[in-house]
Amino acid sequence: MKTINFADQHSLVSQYLMEMRSVDIQHDPLRFRRNLERVGEIMAYEISKTLDYKTVEVTTPLAPAACQVIDDKVVLATIFRAGIPFHQGFLRYFDHAGNAFVSAYRKYKEKENFDICIEYLASPRLDGKTLVLCDPMLATGASMELSYKALLTKGIPAKTHIASVIASQKAVDYLQSVMPEDATLWVGVIDDEINSHSYIVPGLGDAGDLAYGVKE
């Protein structure tokens, strides 16, 4: 699996990451959600450069013009709930894409011991399509792996892109071992550690809570 780390080259992603990490800024949920969308928009643009294109002819007021349009059939998938604004950023650019949604959550057995549960899946057929699976936080990689396997029940995509805002090095290494070799991981930054609760350190906290409020 190829990994593209946006932190290897400074861009607007660096600015948005700073704002999402900062406790002085992230208390504004509207801004937090918008920054997730912005990173999704930038990643969508970069992913678009890797897709296949075809030529179509359109008629302008003056003459016909040959234009290049995406030939891939793109499906955008995300994991509830923190993934929703991130997904929306992708959808603003891939506005003709199909959409898929998975619920994956931690079911705690003890304070630091949990299983990942998948309870909901809505997706079009994926056979031969280009799947873009996005989730802002990639802590262990387990939720991403199980969500991907759930999506495979809807068919085998021709291309797979995984997108995340912040990933731990452990999660990146894990996905290298379980995802297809030709998949690509797009990540805003890779942090070195996860703590005993499997949260990324320094990370940014709970992206779902920051976007939509604390859950009980």
C-alpha positions in Angstrom: 0.0 0.0 0.0 1.4 3.4 -1.0 1.2 6.1 1.7 1.1 9.8 0.8 1.7 12.0 3.9 0.7 15.7 3.3 3.1 16.7 6.2 6.0 15.9 3.9 5.2 19.2 2.1 3.7 22.2 3.8 0.4 23.3 2.4 -3.0 24.7 3.6 -3.5 21.3 5.2 -0.9 22.2 7.8 -2.9 25.3 8.7 -6.1 23.4 9.1 -4.4 20.7 11.1 -3.1 23.3 13.5 -6.6 24.7 14.1 -8.1 21.3 14.6 -5.4 20.3 17.1 -5.5 23.6 19.1 -7.6 23.6 22.3 -7.9 27.4 21.8 -9.6 26.9 18.4 -11.2 23.5 18.3 -13.9 24.4 20.9 -15.8 26.0 17.9 -17.6 23.0 16.4 -18.6 24.9 13.2 -15.0 25.7 12.5 -13.9 22.2 13.4 -16.3 20.7 10.9 -15.4 23.2 8.2 -11.7 22.3 8.6 -12.5 18.6 8.2 -14.4 19.6 5.0 -11.4 21.6 3.8 -9.0 18.8 4.2 -11.4 16.5 2.4 -11.6 19.0 -0.5 -7.8 19.2 -0.8 -7.4 15.4 -0.7 -10.2 15.0 -3.2 -8.4 17.3 -5.6 -5.1 15.4 -5.1 -6.8 12.0 -5.6 -8.5 13.3 -8.8 -5.0 13.6 -10.4 -4.6 9.8 -10.1 -7.8 8.8 -11.9 -8.5 7.9 -15.5 -10.0 10.5 -17.8 -11.8 10.5 -21.2 -12.4 13.1 -23.8 -15.9 14.5 -24.4 -17.0 17.1 -26.8 -19.2 20.0 -25.6 -20.7 22.9 -27.5 -19.7 26.4 -26.4 -21.4 29.5 -27.7 -18.6 29.8 -30.3 -17.5 26.3 -31.3 -17.2 22.7 -30.1 -14.5 22.0 -27.4 -12.8 18.8 -26.4 -12.8 18.4 -22.6 -11.3 15.9 -20.2 -13.7 14.3 -17.6 -13.2 11.6 -15.0 -13.8 8.2 -16.4 -13.7 6.3 -13.1 -16.9 5.5 -11.4 -16.2 6.9 -7.9 -17.9 5.8 -4.7 -17.2 7.9 -1.5 -17.5 5.9 1.7 -17.2 7.1 5.3 -17.5 5.9 8.9 -20.1 7.4 11.2 -20.1 9.9 12.9 -16.8 11.9 12.7 -16.4 11.0 9.0 -19.5 13.0 7.9 -18.0 16.4 7.5 -14.8 14.9 6.1 -16.9 13.0 3.6 -18.8 16.2 2.7 -15.5 17.8 1.6 -14.9 15.0 -0.8 -18.5 15.1 -2.1 -18.1 18.8 -2.9 -15.5 17.9 -5.5 -16.7 14.5 -6.5 -20.3 15.7 -6.8 -21.3 12.9 -9.2 -20.0 10.1 -7.0 -21.9 7.4 -5.4 -22.0 7.3 -1.6 -21.6 4.6 1.0 -21.9 4.8 4.8 -20.7 2.4 7.6 -21.2 2.6 11.3 -18.2 1.3 13.3 -17.9 2.0 17.0 -16.0 0.9 20.0 -18.0 -1.5 22.3 -16.1 -1.4 25.6 -15.9 -4.6 27.7 -13.5 -2.9 30.2 -12.0 0.5 30.5 -9.2 -0.2 28.0 -10.6 -3.2 26.3 -13.1 -2.9 23.4 -14.3 -4.6 20.2 -15.1 -2.7 17.0 -18.7 -3.3 16.0 -20.2 -2.8 12.6 -24.0 -2.4 12.7 -25.0 -0.4 9.6 -24.0 -0.5 5.9 -25.5 1.4 3.0 -23.6 1.2 -0.3 -24.1 1.0 -4.0 -22.4 -1.9 -5.9 -18.6 -1.5 -5.9 -17.6 -3.9 -8.6 -15.0 -2.3 -10.9 -15.4 1.1 -9.2 -13.0 3.5 -7.5 -13.6 3.4 -3.7 -12.5 6.4 -1.6 -13.0 5.4 2.1 -12.4 8.3 4.5 -12.3 8.6 8.3 -10.6 11.5 10.1 -8.8 9.5 12.8 -6.8 6.4 12.1 -5.7 5.2 15.6 -5.3 1.4 15.3 -6.5 0.7 11.8 -9.1 -1.8 13.1 -12.2 0.3 12.3 -10.9 1.0 8.8 -10.1 -2.6 8.1 -13.5 -3.9 9.3 -15.3 -1.1 7.4 -13.5 -2.0 4.2 -14.3 -5.7 4.7 -18.0 -4.8 5.2 -17.9 -2.7 2.0 -16.5 -5.7 0.1 -19.8 -7.5 0.5 -21.1 -5.0 -2.1 -18.4 -6.0 -4.7 -14.7 -5.6 -5.3 -13.5 -2.2 -6.3 -11.0 -1.7 -9.1 -9.1 1.0 -7.1 -9.0 1.8 -3.4 -8.1 5.0 -1.7 -8.0 5.4 2.1 -8.1 9.0 3.4 -7.5 10.2 7.0 -6.6 13.5 8.6 -4.4 12.1 11.4 -3.0 8.6 11.6 -0.8 6.8 14.1 2.3 5.1 12.8 0.9 1.8 14.3 -2.3 2.1 12.2 -0.3 2.9 9.0 1.9 -0.2 9.6 -1.2 -2.3 10.3 -3.0 -1.3 7.2 0.1 -2.0 5.2 -0.3 -5.6 6.2 -4.1 -6.0 5.6 -5.0 -3.7 2.7 -4.5 -4.5 -1.0 -1.0 -3.8 -2.2 -2.3 -1.4 -4.9 -4.4 0.7 -2.4 -3.2 4.2 -1.5 -3.4 5.9 1.9 -3.7 9.7 2.0 -3.0 11.2 5.4 -2.6 14.7 6.7 0.0 13.8 9.2 1.3 10.7 11.0 1.7 10.8 14.8 4.1 8.4 16.5 2.0 7.2 19.5 -1.3 5.9 20.7 -2.1 5.8 24.4 -3.6 3.0 26.5 -7.1 4.0 25.4 -6.0 3.7 21.7 -6.2 7.5 21.1 -3.6 9.1 18.9 -1.0 11.2 20.7 -0.8 14.2 20.3 -3.7 13.7 17.9 -6.6 16.1 18.6 -9.0 14.3 20.9 -12.3 12.8 19.9 -13.2 14.1 16.4 -16.8 13.1 16.7 -17.3 14.9 20.0 -15.5 18.0 18.6 -17.7 18.0 15.5 -21.1 17.1 17.0 -20.9 17.3 20.8 -20.1 14.9 23.6 -21.9 11.6 23.6 -23.1 9.6 26.6 
